[in-house]
Structures are given as structure tokens and as C-alpha cells.
Amino acid sequence: MEDSLLVQVFDQLPSAEEFSSQIESKNVPAVFKECVKDWKAFSSWNPSNGGLDYLQEHAGSSVVEAMLTRSAPVFYGDIRRHERVPIPFSAFISSCKRESQNEDDSVRSGSGRSELALSDGEDCSSLIADVPRRIYLAQVPILNNENEERVQLESLREDIEIPSFLATKVLASVNLWMNNACSRSSSHYDPHHNLLCIVSGCKQGRGKGSL
């Protein structure tokens, strides 16, 4: 693979000028280490530090759109192809707490499976306790400059900082992705440039480039 297509890893954050000339203009992936270490979200949202209680207290009253799948833990294809259901954010956080408490339970580790059957008009939030791995918060708006009415978690905006190398850019949106299990998605193409910021947990990505 050509050197120009290799993923660049930055131990220190670039300046806005360096980002534009060395990264954005080349249209290749880059990794920025410790990009979010000073965010309030980095400490306040961490489940090991009481982050689930924090999220429930500060945003639990919000109603969010969750992605519902019958193919969990794999979420195939475009998120627009999955059923999206409104649920209280507090209900999702409660399911995360239950999963955390039961993570060593042998039943939850795979000795049985729950089948998901929805009837018209059924309250999907009541199903979270039974099938927590089939519910995934994907692209829940914290900020949306194109459609403010879509914002569902505005109360969490103060916990996030825009990286300095994006100071000259205009962000279209800031979204939350959150789940309580080791899920994965199939290969797909995003039409927009993304800055993926991991405040808790981990994510492994695979990219395809020209050889």
C-alpha cells in the first residue's frame, strides 16, 4: 500500500493548519491519541466511575431513538434500514446497569437465546430488560446545526469540547453511539467525514484502501 494511504497516528494533536494540509486534504484515516482526555465526558460518563448514574441524572428524562435489530450482536448495513424506536434514555441506562451487574452470569453468557417478537403498537421500552443486546443507541443527536428539532440529548453538550484542530470547521452534528454489549456492524460507507471520539470502552475498525 502506498505510504500516502497509510493511517497516520498522532501522539500530539495537530494544529488547524496541519489538520487541513496533512490529513483532510489527503482524505485518509488518522488516529489522535488522548484527544478527549480533558473532556468532562471522559471522566463523568465512564461506567467504572459512576458514569451510568451521571447520565441517568443529567439526561434520563430525555426520549431517544434506539436502533432495534433481530440480528444482534451484528448490526448489518445502513442504520436507516433498522427499525428505530423511541425509548426513555433512563430505561436504556437501567438496562446497561443490569448488564454490568450480570456480566458474569452464565445465562447471559450464551446458554440461552431470546427471540424478539414485536406486535403493532407494542411498547419497545418494555423489551429492553429481555433483549438488551438487540437495542443500540446509534447516531443520537447531541448537537445538530442543520435541524435543531432532532436534538435529543442537548443536556450532554456541555460535557464535550470541540478539538482545537477543528476550530476553523463548522460541525454539522455531534452524535452519541452507545451500547451495552460487544456488538459489531458490517462494512459500510459513510457519506460524511467523521471524527470518532471514544470516551469509554473500545472500538476496532477496518478500512479498505487502494493497493
Backbone as a chain_set.jsonl record, in Angstrom:
{"seq": "MEDSLLVQVFDQLPSAEEFSSQIESKNVPAVFKECVKDWKAFSSWNPSNGGLDYLQEHAGSSVVEAMLTRSAPVFYGDIRRHERVPIPFSAFISSCKRESQNEDDSVRSGSGRSELALSDGEDCSSLIADVPRRIYLAQVPILNNENEERVQLESLREDIEIPSFLATKVLASVNLWMNNACSRSSSHYDPHHNLLCIVSGCKQGRGKGSL", "coords": {"N": [[0.85, -1.194, 0.0], [0.504, 2.245, -0.748], [2.475, 4.792, 0.857], [1.108, 7.145, 1.253], [-1.454, 6.384, 1.766], [-1.535, 5.152, 4.172], [-2.646, 4.807, 7.565], [-2.344, 7.55, 9.655], [-0.839, 8.194, 12.787], [-1.156, 10.232, 15.552], [0.56, 11.411, 18.255], [0.458, 13.814, 19.502], [-1.887, 16.474, 19.343], [-2.678, 17.869, 16.177], [-2.243, 21.161, 14.706], [-4.784, 23.447, 13.519], [-4.08, 24.191, 10.945], [-2.22, 22.199, 10.23], [-3.908, 19.981, 10.308], [-5.635, 20.507, 8.162], [-3.867, 20.547, 5.968], [-2.297, 18.192, 6.091], [-3.935, 16.049, 6.675], [-6.843, 16.225, 6.203], [-6.854, 17.12, 3.506], [-5.65, 14.988, 2.223], [-7.403, 12.956, 2.527], [-7.408, 10.557, 4.07], [-7.525, 8.061, 6.718], [-6.933, 8.901, 10.207], [-5.439, 8.716, 13.449], [-5.87, 10.12, 16.602], [-4.285, 10.383, 19.519], [-5.314, 10.484, 22.917], [-7.164, 12.506, 22.581], [-9.525, 13.238, 23.802], [-9.09, 13.406, 26.477], [-9.3, 15.526, 28.266], [-11.928, 16.159, 28.322], [-15.029, 16.675, 29.998], [-16.805, 14.622, 29.731], [-15.169, 12.398, 29.499], [-14.41, 11.559, 32.038], [-16.798, 11.749, 33.504], [-18.716, 10.17, 32.181], [-17.806, 7.606, 32.347], [-18.438, 4.264, 33.049], [-17.166, 2.855, 35.125], [-16.628, 4.789, 36.93], [-19.002, 5.597, 38.012], [-20.44, 6.558, 35.887], [-22.834, 5.791, 34.565], [-24.824, 6.407, 36.386], [-24.479, 9.17, 36.4], [-25.208, 9.868, 33.743], [-27.867, 9.073, 33.772], [-28.914, 10.806, 35.664], [-28.483, 13.346, 34.501], [-29.565, 13.244, 31.939], [-31.622, 11.467, 31.864], [-34.369, 11.923, 31.605], [-34.847, 12.363, 28.972], [-36.128, 11.402, 25.75], [-35.075, 9.03, 23.484], [-34.135, 7.863, 20.197], [-33.796, 4.535, 19.561], [-31.922, 1.924, 17.992], [-33.213, -1.01, 16.75], [-32.663, -4.429, 16.418], [-32.853, -7.688, 14.932], [-30.759, -9.261, 14.485], [-28.742, -9.22, 16.311], [-25.563, -9.947, 17.889], [-24.797, -8.459, 15.692], [-25.037, -5.648, 13.634], [-26.309, -5.07, 10.727], [-25.426, -3.343, 7.74], [-26.736, -0.141, 6.57], [-27.755, 2.205, 9.016], [-30.239, 3.253, 8.634], [-31.789, 1.238, 7.711], [-32.64, -0.241, 9.784], [-35.076, -0.867, 12.326], [-36.258, 1.868, 14.157], [-36.886, 2.913, 17.375], [-38.654, 4.846, 19.794], [-37.475, 5.385, 23.058], [-37.271, 5.835, 26.627], [-34.362, 7.472, 27.745], [-33.469, 6.891, 30.266], [-34.426, 4.311, 30.658], [-32.838, 2.831, 28.926], [-30.317, 3.261, 30.105], [-30.736, 2.013, 32.54], [-30.919, -0.626, 31.687], [-28.308, -1.019, 30.873], [-27.027, -0.923, 33.318], [-28.028, -3.243, 34.508], [-26.94, -5.173, 32.813], [-24.237, -4.812, 33.349], [-24.095, -5.606, 36.014], [-24.702, -8.259, 35.779], [-22.778, -9.465, 34.207], [-21.136, -11.65, 34.582], [-22.798, -13.723, 34.728], [-23.882, -16.954, 33.919], [-26.076, -17.557, 32.331], [-26.49, -15.268, 30.84], [-24.19, -15.306, 29.358], [-24.486, -16.889, 27.166], [-25.899, -19.3, 27.18], [-28.5, -19.432, 26.541], [-31.056, -18.127, 24.323], [-32.961, -15.27, 23.455], [-35.888, -14.704, 21.696], [-37.071, -12.151, 19.624], [-40.092, -10.648, 19.323], [-42.276, -8.44, 17.963], [-45.315, -6.761, 18.315], [-47.776, -4.782, 16.622], [-47.785, -1.499, 17.767], [-46.694, -2.136, 20.212], [-45.01, -1.423, 23.25], [-41.789, -0.701, 23.007], [-39.849, -0.096, 24.869], [-40.309, -1.687, 27.044], [-39.205, -4.053, 26.375], [-36.512, -3.981, 26.686], [-35.296, -5.013, 28.98], [-35.443, -7.724, 28.516], [-34.133, -8.24, 26.094], [-31.503, -6.884, 25.899], [-29.224, -6.724, 24.276], [-30.109, -6.32, 21.762], [-30.806, -3.775, 21.403], [-29.61, -0.649, 20.474], [-28.005, 2.409, 20.761], [-27.684, 4.566, 18.272], [-26.231, 7.155, 16.585], [-27.508, 9.254, 18.006], [-28.655, 12.462, 18.365], [-26.723, 15.023, 19.867], [-25.967, 17.505, 19.226], [-27.12, 19.371, 16.499], [-26.725, 21.205, 13.827], [-28.088, 21.529, 11.509], [-30.679, 20.728, 11.85], [-32.245, 21.539, 14.461], [-34.414, 20.578, 15.849], [-34.186, 17.878, 15.919], [-32.456, 17.236, 17.939], [-31.768, 15.318, 20.774], [-30.355, 14.866, 23.116], [-29.427, 17.247, 24.331], [-28.66, 18.175, 26.809], [-26.255, 17.009, 27.401], [-24.367, 18.319, 26.009], [-22.565, 20.177, 27.145], [-20.583, 18.622, 28.195], [-18.799, 18.0, 26.281], [-16.059, 18.881, 24.21], [-15.01, 20.758, 21.406], [-12.427, 19.653, 19.378], [-9.304, 21.391, 19.094], [-8.087, 21.451, 16.586], [-10.153, 21.529, 14.855], [-11.115, 24.03, 14.852], [-11.537, 25.869, 12.821], [-13.527, 24.777, 11.389], [-16.943, 23.962, 10.567], [-19.186, 22.172, 12.357], [-21.542, 19.751, 11.438], [-23.029, 18.063, 13.036], [-23.162, 16.509, 16.306], [-23.053, 13.379, 17.651], [-24.282, 10.673, 19.699], [-23.161, 7.411, 20.252], [-23.906, 4.353, 21.642], [-23.792, 1.325, 23.451], [-24.507, -1.742, 25.244], [-23.189, -4.113, 24.992], [-20.936, -6.378, 23.276], [-21.045, -5.51, 20.291], [-21.186, -5.502, 16.669], [-20.757, -4.078, 13.39], [-21.564, -4.385, 9.909], [-19.503, -4.007, 6.939], [-19.504, -0.737, 5.62], [-20.277, 2.392, 4.0], [-19.641, 5.699, 4.859], [-21.141, 8.752, 4.116], [-20.19, 11.181, 5.009], [-17.408, 13.008, 6.429], [-15.99, 11.848, 9.449], [-15.326, 12.258, 12.948], [-14.431, 10.115, 15.218], [-14.871, 9.782, 18.552], [-13.822, 8.207, 21.392], [-14.996, 7.843, 24.508], [-15.354, 6.025, 26.478], [-14.731, 2.554, 26.842], [-13.982, 0.574, 23.919], [-13.129, 0.433, 20.405], [-12.846, -1.262, 17.374], [-11.771, -0.829, 14.125], [-11.976, -1.48, 10.594], [-10.548, -0.693, 7.531], [-10.802, -0.164, 3.98], [-8.605, 0.244, 1.345], [-6.909, 1.493, -1.619], [-4.667, -0.667, -3.288]], "CA": [[0.0, 0.0, 0.0], [1.274, 3.472, -0.81], [2.617, 5.47, 2.138], [0.129, 8.227, 1.364], [-2.74, 5.826, 2.155], [-1.428, 4.557, 5.486], [-3.253, 5.543, 8.669], [-1.403, 8.335, 10.437], [-1.093, 8.206, 14.219], [-0.633, 11.466, 16.141], [0.669, 11.401, 19.708], [0.049, 15.152, 19.894], [-2.909, 16.981, 18.435], [-2.165, 18.807, 15.18], [-2.889, 22.472, 14.639], [-5.822, 23.505, 12.497], [-3.403, 24.246, 9.648], [-1.669, 20.87, 9.962], [-5.018, 19.083, 10.026], [-6.133, 20.783, 6.811], [-2.871, 20.267, 4.929], [-1.7, 16.873, 6.181], [-4.912, 14.98, 6.91], [-8.1, 16.411, 5.468], [-6.625, 17.241, 2.063], [-5.24, 13.686, 1.705], [-8.583, 12.094, 2.587], [-7.045, 9.249, 4.619], [-7.819, 7.991, 8.153], [-5.91, 9.307, 11.159], [-5.735, 8.437, 14.852], [-5.372, 11.159, 17.509], [-4.241, 9.836, 20.866], [-5.67, 11.338, 24.059], [-7.878, 13.671, 22.048], [-10.672, 13.599, 24.634], [-8.738, 13.172, 27.879], [-9.679, 16.672, 29.088], [-13.371, 16.356, 28.277], [-15.79, 16.285, 31.174], [-17.418, 13.328, 29.412], [-14.189, 11.328, 29.641], [-14.471, 11.066, 33.42], [-18.16, 11.701, 34.038], [-19.519, 9.143, 31.533], [-17.161, 6.302, 32.499], [-19.234, 3.41, 33.942], [-16.398, 2.448, 36.296], [-16.603, 5.93, 37.846], [-20.377, 6.036, 38.26], [-20.911, 7.283, 34.711], [-24.225, 5.492, 34.225], [-25.645, 7.225, 37.296], [-24.365, 10.553, 35.927], [-26.019, 10.011, 32.532], [-29.27, 8.958, 34.14], [-29.298, 12.016, 36.385], [-28.422, 14.541, 33.668], [-30.3, 13.125, 30.675], [-32.55, 10.347, 31.958], [-35.739, 12.293, 31.232], [-34.928, 12.508, 27.518], [-36.569, 10.271, 24.94], [-34.129, 8.864, 22.387], [-34.448, 6.828, 19.211], [-32.867, 3.412, 19.622], [-31.947, 1.024, 16.845], [-33.654, -2.337, 17.159], [-32.265, -5.409, 15.413], [-33.079, -9.103, 15.209], [-29.525, -9.959, 14.112], [-27.721, -8.915, 17.327], [-24.924, -8.656, 18.137], [-24.354, -7.828, 14.452], [-25.955, -4.665, 13.081], [-25.936, -5.086, 9.332], [-25.759, -2.308, 6.776], [-27.063, 1.235, 6.886], [-28.622, 2.31, 10.192], [-31.588, 3.624, 8.209], [-32.521, 0.021, 7.375], [-33.083, -0.872, 11.012], [-36.218, -0.254, 12.994], [-35.869, 2.822, 15.195], [-37.995, 3.007, 18.314], [-38.428, 5.824, 20.874], [-37.44, 4.831, 24.411], [-36.674, 6.752, 27.607], [-32.924, 7.264, 27.926], [-33.315, 6.28, 31.589], [-34.669, 2.877, 30.526], [-31.646, 2.254, 28.315], [-29.251, 3.283, 31.104], [-31.052, 0.968, 33.518], [-30.559, -1.919, 31.087], [-26.846, -1.088, 30.914], [-26.667, -1.248, 34.696], [-28.328, -4.656, 34.736], [-25.948, -5.946, 32.082], [-22.974, -4.708, 34.065], [-24.192, -6.387, 37.239], [-24.871, -9.68, 35.461], [-21.868, -9.828, 33.126], [-20.531, -12.948, 34.862], [-23.874, -14.707, 34.841], [-23.734, -17.959, 32.859], [-27.216, -17.492, 31.415], [-26.266, -14.15, 29.943], [-23.004, -15.524, 28.547], [-24.771, -17.546, 25.894], [-26.525, -20.605, 27.287], [-29.847, -19.364, 26.012], [-31.301, -17.001, 23.432], [-34.315, -14.719, 23.489], [-36.401, -14.329, 20.387], [-37.742, -10.869, 19.706], [-41.301, -10.577, 18.511], [-42.969, -7.192, 18.228], [-46.638, -6.58, 17.748], [-48.046, -3.386, 16.304], [-48.143, -0.666, 18.901], [-46.095, -2.601, 21.458], [-44.047, -0.515, 23.869], [-40.486, -1.344, 22.865], [-39.005, 0.114, 26.045], [-40.53, -2.784, 27.978], [-38.461, -5.214, 25.917], [-35.081, -3.802, 26.893], [-34.814, -5.904, 30.026], [-35.393, -9.085, 27.995], [-33.225, -8.358, 24.954], [-30.69, -5.666, 25.917], [-28.217, -6.691, 23.222], [-30.746, -6.01, 20.486], [-31.048, -2.337, 21.407], [-28.349, 0.059, 20.26], [-28.167, 3.838, 20.512], [-26.839, 4.894, 17.126], [-26.379, 8.481, 16.0], [-28.477, 10.046, 18.763], [-28.115, 13.829, 18.281], [-26.436, 15.921, 20.975], [-25.938, 18.792, 18.535], [-27.427, 19.26, 15.075], [-26.848, 22.567, 13.313], [-28.955, 21.528, 10.338], [-32.054, 20.505, 12.277], [-32.195, 21.583, 15.917], [-35.536, 19.84, 16.409], [-33.813, 16.473, 16.044], [-31.571, 17.048, 19.083], [-32.426, 14.562, 21.84], [-29.539, 14.838, 24.325], [-28.765, 18.545, 24.401], [-28.141, 18.381, 28.155], [-24.902, 16.457, 27.475], [-23.482, 19.104, 25.148], [-21.528, 20.863, 27.918], [-19.546, 17.654, 28.572], [-17.99, 17.734, 25.092], [-15.308, 20.011, 23.675], [-14.602, 20.614, 20.005], [-10.957, 19.659, 19.298], [-8.758, 22.66, 18.602], [-7.745, 21.394, 15.161], [-11.387, 21.751, 14.085], [-11.574, 25.377, 15.2], [-11.943, 26.603, 11.623], [-14.555, 23.992, 10.707], [-18.317, 24.029, 11.06], [-19.691, 20.82, 12.545], [-22.952, 19.568, 11.12], [-23.712, 17.402, 14.141], [-22.444, 15.71, 17.295], [-23.977, 12.292, 17.942], [-23.884, 9.669, 20.676], [-23.302, 5.988, 19.944], [-23.742, 3.679, 22.934], [-24.447, 0.034, 23.619], [-24.095, -2.415, 26.473], [-22.696, -5.439, 24.641], [-19.906, -6.36, 22.232], [-21.728, -5.601, 19.0], [-20.366, -5.15, 15.511], [-21.539, -3.727, 12.206], [-20.984, -4.854, 8.66], [-18.801, -2.971, 6.184], [-20.412, 0.248, 5.06], [-19.653, 3.647, 3.575], [-20.23, 6.908, 5.438], [-21.062, 9.837, 3.138], [-19.598, 12.37, 5.611], [-16.208, 12.839, 7.233], [-16.337, 11.643, 10.85], [-14.318, 12.205, 13.99], [-14.939, 9.176, 16.207], [-14.244, 10.047, 19.851], [-14.179, 7.15, 22.336], [-14.855, 8.34, 25.876], [-15.337, 4.854, 27.344], [-14.768, 1.337, 26.058], [-13.042, 0.491, 22.808], [-13.715, 0.164, 19.103], [-11.893, -1.695, 16.363], [-12.281, -0.55, 12.782], [-11.234, -1.971, 9.451], [-10.78, 0.127, 6.353], [-10.362, -0.704, 2.701], [-7.993, 1.259, 0.509], [-6.335, 1.015, -2.867], [-3.384, -1.342, -3.156]], "C": [[0.888, 1.247, 0.0], [1.315, 4.151, 0.555], [1.551, 6.534, 2.348], [-1.235, 7.731, 1.83], [-2.711, 5.206, 3.547], [-2.084, 5.448, 6.541], [-2.167, 6.265, 9.448], [-1.819, 8.345, 11.908], [-0.398, 9.417, 14.832], [-0.624, 11.339, 17.66], [0.299, 12.758, 20.301], [-0.933, 15.687, 18.872], [-2.297, 17.968, 17.441], [-2.848, 20.161, 15.313], [-3.967, 22.424, 13.57], [-5.211, 23.507, 11.097], [-2.837, 22.881, 9.269], [-2.775, 19.876, 9.615], [-5.507, 19.261, 8.587], [-5.165, 20.327, 5.732], [-2.39, 18.819, 4.921], [-2.71, 15.734, 6.282], [-6.142, 15.134, 6.023], [-7.886, 16.429, 3.964], [-6.237, 15.911, 1.422], [-6.361, 12.653, 1.758], [-8.239, 10.67, 3.031], [-7.331, 9.247, 6.12], [-6.634, 8.437, 9.004], [-6.391, 8.999, 12.567], [-5.083, 9.519, 15.717], [-5.437, 10.622, 18.934], [-4.569, 10.904, 21.911], [-6.384, 12.611, 23.62], [-8.964, 14.153, 23.011], [-10.358, 13.519, 26.131], [-9.159, 14.317, 28.799], [-11.178, 16.961, 29.052], [-13.994, 15.971, 29.621], [-16.413, 14.912, 30.968], [-16.474, 12.17, 29.668], [-14.205, 10.729, 31.044], [-15.903, 10.849, 33.886], [-19.007, 10.595, 33.431], [-18.97, 7.737, 31.75], [-17.944, 5.43, 33.477], [-18.487, 3.003, 35.205], [-16.292, 3.561, 37.332], [-18.004, 6.458, 38.152], [-20.989, 6.778, 37.089], [-22.359, 7.019, 34.338], [-25.185, 6.269, 35.117], [-25.641, 8.686, 36.841], [-25.265, 10.772, 34.713], [-27.506, 9.947, 32.855], [-29.761, 10.225, 34.829], [-29.408, 13.221, 35.463], [-29.261, 14.449, 32.389], [-31.36, 12.032, 30.701], [-33.968, 10.66, 31.511], [-35.929, 12.421, 29.72], [-35.466, 11.231, 26.884], [-35.657, 10.194, 23.72], [-34.633, 7.798, 21.424], [-33.376, 5.754, 19.27], [-33.018, 2.564, 18.362], [-32.237, -0.387, 17.342], [-33.307, -3.329, 16.059], [-32.605, -6.817, 15.872], [-31.844, -9.931, 14.9], [-28.406, -9.713, 15.108], [-26.851, -10.148, 17.59], [-24.403, -7.957, 16.884], [-25.439, -6.88, 13.963], [-25.556, -4.463, 11.625], [-26.328, -3.798, 8.617], [-26.047, -0.94, 7.353], [-28.013, 1.288, 8.073], [-30.05, 2.669, 9.812], [-32.423, 2.407, 7.856], [-33.049, -0.686, 8.611], [-34.279, -0.132, 11.589], [-35.723, 0.657, 14.101], [-37.084, 3.077, 16.078], [-37.681, 4.039, 19.391], [-38.482, 5.136, 22.233], [-36.911, 5.894, 25.369], [-35.186, 6.44, 27.752], [-32.662, 6.585, 29.266], [-33.521, 4.77, 31.53], [-33.465, 2.175, 29.908], [-30.501, 2.191, 29.324], [-29.491, 2.201, 32.151], [-30.692, -0.405, 32.977], [-29.043, -2.102, 31.078], [-26.373, -1.466, 32.313], [-26.913, -2.718, 34.986], [-27.309, -5.542, 34.036], [-24.614, -5.952, 32.811], [-22.97, -5.584, 35.314], [-24.214, -7.887, 36.961], [-23.864, -10.202, 34.444], [-21.181, -11.172, 33.35], [-21.566, -14.071, 34.957], [-23.804, -15.683, 33.671], [-24.89, -17.931, 31.871], [-26.999, -16.414, 30.379], [-25.104, -14.406, 28.994], [-23.262, -16.361, 27.316], [-25.431, -18.898, 26.002], [-27.946, -20.613, 26.764], [-30.005, -18.156, 25.133], [-32.742, -16.556, 23.578], [-34.719, -14.336, 22.082], [-37.237, -13.076, 20.533], [-38.937, -10.863, 18.77], [-42.063, -9.324, 18.909], [-44.347, -7.215, 17.587], [-46.862, -5.113, 17.502], [-48.453, -2.64, 17.561], [-47.532, -1.092, 20.219], [-45.062, -1.609, 21.959], [-42.68, -1.175, 23.88], [-39.612, -1.157, 24.086], [-39.167, -1.021, 27.042], [-39.742, -4.016, 27.604], [-36.986, -5.135, 26.253], [-34.547, -4.779, 27.918], [-34.642, -7.328, 29.505], [-34.354, -9.261, 26.897], [-32.31, -7.144, 24.866], [-29.7, -5.59, 24.779], [-28.807, -6.35, 21.867], [-31.071, -4.525, 20.358], [-29.703, -1.619, 21.357], [-28.665, 1.525, 20.023], [-27.177, 4.235, 19.427], [-27.205, 6.273, 16.596], [-27.498, 9.28, 16.669], [-27.939, 11.471, 18.874], [-27.934, 14.518, 19.637], [-26.416, 17.361, 20.458], [-26.268, 18.534, 17.075], [-27.699, 20.66, 14.534], [-27.759, 22.659, 12.103], [-30.423, 21.348, 10.703], [-32.084, 20.407, 13.803], [-33.325, 20.781, 16.56], [-35.208, 18.364, 16.599], [-32.981, 16.189, 17.288], [-32.334, 16.401, 20.237], [-31.651, 14.594, 23.158], [-28.749, 16.137, 24.481], [-28.124, 18.779, 25.77], [-26.725, 17.837, 28.326], [-23.893, 17.275, 26.675], [-22.328, 19.739, 25.924], [-20.385, 19.927, 28.324], [-18.554, 17.399, 27.438], [-17.304, 19.012, 24.638], [-14.942, 19.742, 22.217], [-13.078, 20.668, 19.941], [-10.435, 20.914, 18.612], [-8.439, 22.618, 17.111], [-8.965, 21.51, 14.256], [-11.933, 23.158, 14.298], [-12.082, 26.15, 13.991], [-13.061, 25.899, 10.861], [-15.93, 24.246, 11.327], [-18.85, 22.606, 11.157], [-21.177, 20.761, 12.214], [-23.701, 18.971, 12.308], [-22.71, 16.75, 15.09], [-23.434, 14.651, 17.77], [-23.398, 11.32, 18.956], [-24.161, 8.277, 20.125], [-23.02, 5.238, 21.241], [-24.459, 2.339, 22.915], [-23.906, -0.632, 24.874], [-23.62, -3.833, 26.211], [-21.645, -5.296, 23.547], [-20.565, -6.573, 20.877], [-20.759, -5.251, 17.883], [-21.281, -4.835, 14.348], [-20.825, -4.237, 10.976], [-20.268, -3.698, 7.964], [-19.81, -2.017, 5.559], [-19.629, 1.511, 4.724], [-20.388, 4.812, 4.207], [-20.068, 8.064, 4.454], [-20.395, 11.103, 3.674], [-18.279, 12.016, 6.283], [-16.606, 12.767, 8.704], [-15.115, 11.749, 11.737], [-14.907, 11.351, 15.103], [-14.181, 9.367, 17.514], [-14.736, 9.006, 20.853], [-13.921, 7.659, 23.747], [-14.874, 7.201, 26.879], [-15.458, 3.614, 26.478], [-13.739, 1.341, 24.954], [-13.781, 0.178, 21.517], [-12.6, -0.224, 18.135], [-12.518, -1.482, 15.0], [-11.381, -1.132, 11.712], [-11.576, -1.116, 8.24], [-10.261, -0.562, 5.113], [-9.809, 0.428, 1.859], [-7.439, 0.659, -0.762], [-4.969, 0.387, -2.6], [-2.412, -0.845, -4.22]], "O": [[1.912, 1.282, 0.682], [0.347, 4.108, 1.315], [1.139, 6.796, 3.478], [-2.081, 8.526, 2.239], [-3.749, 4.779, 4.054], [-2.079, 6.674, 6.429], [-1.179, 5.654, 9.854], [-2.998, 8.488, 12.23], [0.805, 9.605, 14.653], [-1.675, 11.178, 18.28], [-0.121, 12.846, 21.455], [-0.829, 15.393, 17.681], [-1.486, 18.811, 17.825], [-3.894, 20.288, 15.949], [-4.049, 21.463, 12.804], [-5.755, 22.899, 10.175], [-2.96, 22.452, 8.122], [-2.604, 19.031, 8.736], [-5.76, 18.284, 7.883], [-5.578, 19.787, 4.706], [-2.105, 18.272, 3.856], [-2.377, 14.582, 6.005], [-6.438, 14.271, 5.196], [-8.656, 15.818, 3.223], [-6.457, 15.71, 0.228], [-6.282, 11.605, 1.116], [-8.716, 9.698, 2.445], [-7.377, 10.311, 6.737], [-5.482, 8.36, 8.577], [-7.59, 9.018, 12.848], [-3.892, 9.799, 15.581], [-6.521, 10.43, 19.485], [-4.158, 12.059, 21.8], [-6.217, 13.668, 24.23], [-9.288, 15.34, 23.036], [-11.269, 13.562, 26.957], [-9.355, 14.1, 29.995], [-11.642, 17.909, 29.685], [-13.529, 15.049, 30.291], [-16.537, 14.131, 31.911], [-16.916, 11.075, 30.016], [-14.033, 9.521, 31.209], [-16.191, 9.877, 34.585], [-19.932, 10.113, 34.084], [-19.619, 6.765, 31.365], [-18.103, 5.815, 34.635], [-19.106, 2.822, 36.254], [-15.914, 3.315, 38.477], [-18.171, 7.624, 38.509], [-21.942, 7.538, 37.26], [-23.046, 7.915, 33.847], [-26.231, 6.733, 34.661], [-26.67, 9.359, 36.888], [-26.005, 11.754, 34.66], [-28.306, 10.682, 32.278], [-30.889, 10.665, 34.604], [-30.32, 14.035, 35.615], [-29.629, 15.477, 31.819], [-31.937, 11.707, 29.663], [-34.695, 9.763, 31.084], [-37.055, 12.57, 29.247], [-35.285, 10.132, 27.408], [-35.487, 11.181, 23.005], [-35.446, 6.946, 21.784], [-32.195, 6.027, 19.055], [-34.087, 2.499, 17.755], [-31.573, -0.885, 18.251], [-33.622, -3.097, 14.892], [-32.638, -7.097, 17.071], [-31.863, -11.155, 15.033], [-27.241, -9.965, 14.8], [-27.343, -11.274, 17.523], [-23.657, -6.983, 16.981], [-26.611, -7.249, 13.884], [-24.584, -3.769, 11.328], [-27.4, -3.237, 8.846], [-25.654, -0.622, 8.475], [-28.967, 0.513, 8.141], [-30.977, 2.417, 10.582], [-33.64, 2.517, 7.715], [-33.825, -1.634, 8.496], [-34.462, 1.065, 11.367], [-34.867, 0.267, 14.895], [-38.164, 3.412, 15.594], [-36.544, 4.102, 19.86], [-39.421, 4.394, 22.524], [-36.165, 6.777, 24.945], [-34.8, 5.277, 27.866], [-31.732, 5.788, 29.386], [-32.869, 4.026, 32.264], [-33.109, 1.067, 30.309], [-29.792, 1.187, 29.396], [-28.548, 1.547, 32.597], [-30.211, -1.259, 33.722], [-28.551, -3.216, 31.255], [-25.427, -2.239, 32.467], [-26.096, -3.369, 35.637], [-26.862, -6.543, 34.595], [-23.942, -6.981, 32.881], [-21.967, -6.224, 35.632], [-23.798, -8.688, 37.798], [-24.068, -11.273, 33.873], [-20.691, -11.774, 32.395], [-21.229, -15.222, 35.233], [-23.676, -15.249, 32.526], [-24.707, -18.249, 30.695], [-27.279, -16.603, 29.195], [-25.033, -13.788, 27.931], [-22.363, -16.537, 26.493], [-25.523, -19.602, 24.996], [-28.535, -21.676, 26.566], [-29.18, -17.243, 25.18], [-33.636, -17.374, 23.797], [-33.948, -13.702, 21.362], [-38.026, -12.957, 21.47], [-38.793, -11.052, 17.562], [-42.451, -9.17, 20.067], [-44.507, -7.644, 16.444], [-46.201, -4.276, 18.116], [-49.327, -3.069, 18.314], [-47.813, -0.481, 21.251], [-44.323, -1.022, 21.168], [-42.433, -2.095, 24.66], [-38.719, -1.968, 24.331], [-38.249, -1.291, 27.816], [-39.612, -4.936, 28.411], [-36.273, -6.13, 26.118], [-33.455, -5.32, 27.746], [-33.787, -8.065, 29.997], [-33.754, -10.33, 26.784], [-32.333, -6.435, 23.86], [-29.358, -4.49, 24.344], [-28.064, -6.115, 20.914], [-31.557, -4.078, 19.319], [-28.781, -1.944, 22.105], [-29.498, 1.853, 19.178], [-25.966, 4.237, 19.652], [-28.347, 6.522, 16.208], [-28.324, 9.9, 15.998], [-26.859, 11.669, 19.43], [-28.861, 14.587, 20.444], [-26.797, 18.299, 21.159], [-25.756, 17.587, 16.478], [-28.77, 21.226, 14.756], [-28.16, 23.755, 11.711], [-31.309, 21.765, 9.957], [-31.963, 19.318, 14.364], [-33.197, 20.349, 17.706], [-35.883, 17.674, 17.362], [-32.812, 15.029, 17.663], [-33.403, 16.869, 20.63], [-32.238, 14.369, 24.216], [-27.545, 16.115, 24.735], [-27.14, 19.511, 25.87], [-26.057, 18.173, 29.304], [-22.702, 16.961, 26.664], [-21.217, 19.826, 25.401], [-19.33, 20.394, 28.752], [-17.582, 16.665, 27.614], [-17.893, 20.093, 24.676], [-14.605, 18.616, 21.853], [-12.487, 21.641, 20.408], [-11.044, 21.43, 17.674], [-8.515, 23.646, 16.438], [-8.832, 21.581, 13.034], [-13.083, 23.44, 13.961], [-12.965, 26.997, 14.125], [-13.491, 26.37, 9.808], [-16.042, 24.69, 12.47], [-18.955, 21.912, 10.145], [-21.963, 21.603, 12.649], [-24.854, 19.317, 12.564], [-21.567, 16.478, 14.722], [-24.524, 14.981, 18.237], [-22.182, 11.162, 19.06], [-25.242, 7.998, 19.605], [-21.991, 5.472, 21.873], [-25.583, 2.227, 22.427], [-22.959, -0.142, 25.49], [-23.645, -4.67, 27.113], [-21.485, -4.224, 22.965], [-20.629, -7.697, 20.38], [-19.653, -4.767, 18.126], [-22.435, -5.265, 14.315], [-19.62, -4.491, 11.003], [-20.416, -2.542, 8.361], [-20.841, -2.44, 5.035], [-18.472, 1.67, 5.115], [-21.611, 4.91, 4.107], [-18.954, 8.327, 4.002], [-20.066, 12.003, 2.901], [-18.056, 10.867, 6.662], [-17.458, 13.531, 9.158], [-14.009, 11.382, 11.34], [-15.778, 11.804, 15.846], [-12.973, 9.136, 17.569], [-15.932, 8.93, 21.133], [-12.774, 7.879, 24.137], [-14.453, 7.383, 28.021], [-16.197, 3.61, 25.493], [-12.728, 2.038, 25.044], [-14.921, -0.286, 21.539], [-11.547, 0.412, 18.092], [-13.648, -1.899, 14.748], [-10.172, -1.26, 11.903], [-12.745, -0.851, 7.962], [-9.393, -1.433, 5.182], [-10.465, 1.453, 1.678], [-7.495, -0.556, -0.958], [-4.209, 0.878, -1.765], [-1.269, -1.299, -4.272]]}, "num_chains": 1, "name": "protein.A"}
